[in-house]
């Protein structure tokens, strides 16, 4: 493994490797035997803990509030581990069709840090971002999934703080993300959550290195398809009241919604095409499903910022899904596409707190409606 000549903060060096052999090595039986072993161990331990509490409940006939909360958390953890296993299988099988596009890495990371803020505060973890402007060529959905997985992996293992530093290396001029945190418990932070980070990074053909020390862990991700080769002398820190007004230039303002994740629930191909065309210039992450059942499965694994729904599919089952998502994320956005018409009704004018656009007004009204809905609480 060759070492690059570009030093990083703290005297660290990023290891440069040939990613294709490494990604191929990830498919070797020994690798997947380790993954299966880790999954069995984590799921088995979690369910054993839950079963012990159930046995306690049945033997005593009572359980206190704290015990009930712990039982709920253990079952929820087992469910999340199952979903991580599904994601690993899907990515490793090559069934993810990547579509490379320009993605504002800084904006995407900043938004995900904001989303994880409440969970971090509840755990007593301070998020410390320091970011330079950087755009990369990548599949937007997969990149979003990588950063999400990175934070989901780091939070349970971190003690006191997580530092996320995004900077441009001197040569080659690639963006490098450094995620560093002191460890809550001794021992390397392995497990299925780490395997997911590793697998997505391989799928994106990134250079990845993890540096473990007795009391801390550092993850280094180098984006080999960086589009912005130079950056002004500015950075974004947790103390900046308005990052967009303190050094970020037109590259961010040109795509104010870059990195926002929308689920499109539509069965008609022509409507899907019009939605894709309407938002093509906005830097959004789009996923498409054709039934409410598919939307429910998708939202169990990933929570988007909003849903665009074809009105013919917006029945009672969808209404229940929308209520659950709104309870999970109070500023959740929902835009219904009516069967016909050339109108636009914003959520502030609707008793259901959802926007509606006529089918013939999608190309004209959808971009501005999204800007309003996705930024109304920012």
Buried (B, 14 or more C-beta within 10 A) or exposed (E): EEEBEBEBEEEBBBBBEEBEEBBEEBEEEEBBEEBEEBBEEBBEBBBEBBEEBBEBBEEEEEBEEEEEEBBEEBBEBBEBBBBBBEBBEEBBEEEBEBEEBBBBBBBBBBBBBEBBBEEBEEEEBEBBBBBBBBBBBBBBBBBBBBBBBBBBBBBBBBBEBBBBBBBBBEEEBBBBBBBBBBBBEEEEBBBBBBBBBBBBBBBBBBBBBBBBEEEBBBBBBBBBBBBBEEBEEBBBEBEBEEBBEEBBEEBBEEBBBBBBBBBBBBEBEEBBEBBEEBBEEBBBBBBBBBEBEBBBEBBEEBBBBBBBBBBEBBEEBBBEBBEEBBEEBEEBBBBBBBEEBEEBBBBEEEEEEBBBBBBBBBEBBBBEBBBBBBEEEE
